[in-house]
Amino acid sequence: MKNRFYTVVFAPLLFVACNSPESLTPIAVAQTEKVIQPVTKPISTEVKNTTTIKYISKPIVIEQGMLNIDGFMGTLQPTLKSALKQDKTQETAMGACTSMAIQMTNDYNNISPNVKVRRTALKYRNPANKPDATDKEVMYRLQAVNDGKPVAVDMGSTYRVYKPLKMKQSCLLCHGDTTQISPKTLKMIRKNYPHDLATDFKLGEFRGVVISEFQK
């Protein structure tokens, strides 16, 4: 991997998410690589893959991935707060997310061809954010630990850095107990995402991940 960072600079984009990056605690570990068997704690009746994930403990890789993720997520929190301030019933925020999320991700990724950032979850809402086999195995592990720390994975020609996200109070407006979500918002969710899985979360639970994938 070239010893340099990719820095993405862009104008604020309209995009909505329920989480913002938390401060990253430096990981003081040896610069070694190791293979760790995946955690197999299930969260549903879904049959999980048995893929062996090659986790790596190189701080420089995690730092580079987090630079990309922080740049991407840095515009999300202000946008969400603005939308909720305008409409405390959260319908404005939900509408913006429905119409803009994928487009804003594509716009961000078009800035740098060597870096791709995306979001996914075990219980996802938008089919476009469906996790692949590696994503699932990593998320089972992150869910079991639930300490909020990012992890890095060697994918061969690229690295992936996974930043876990936890449920916050504002996220419960669209992702919490369906009996507590407003009827209008719930109707909107079911109309736009008939196969939605992303409800009935509790405060502090593992929500999903933001992923940065970049060339070695």
Secondary structure, DSSP 8 states (H G I E B T S, - for coil): --S--------------S------------S-B--B------SSS-------B-EE--HHHHHHHHHHHHHHHTTHHHHHHHHHHH-TTSHHHHHHHHHHHHHHHHHHHTT-TTEEEEEE-SS-SSGGG---HHHHHHHHHHHHH-S---EEEE-SSEEEEEEEEE--GGGHHHHS-TTTS-HHHHHHHHHH-TT----S--TTSEEEEEEEEEE-
